[in-house]
């Protein structure tokens, strides 16, 4: 199944997550994503993660820190 295309901002977040995970050996916290991608609000960062998850680019375990997995 082909993945849905990402918006520019979603692509920035996705690339940040991949880069962070490769460099640090684990996934970033949401606050780290927010700061690393220049996202103003925490909710906006969460919304971008939800969109990435819905589109099949990442998987997350709810209520677990650093639980983002790139698919």
PyMOL commands that set and color helices and strands:
alter all, ss='L'
color gray80, all
select helices_A, chain A and resi 8-24+30-37+42-54
alter helices_A, ss='H'
color red, helices_A
select strands_A, chain A and resi 58-59+69-70
alter strands_A, ss='S'
color yellow, strands_A
deselect
rebuild
show_as cartoon
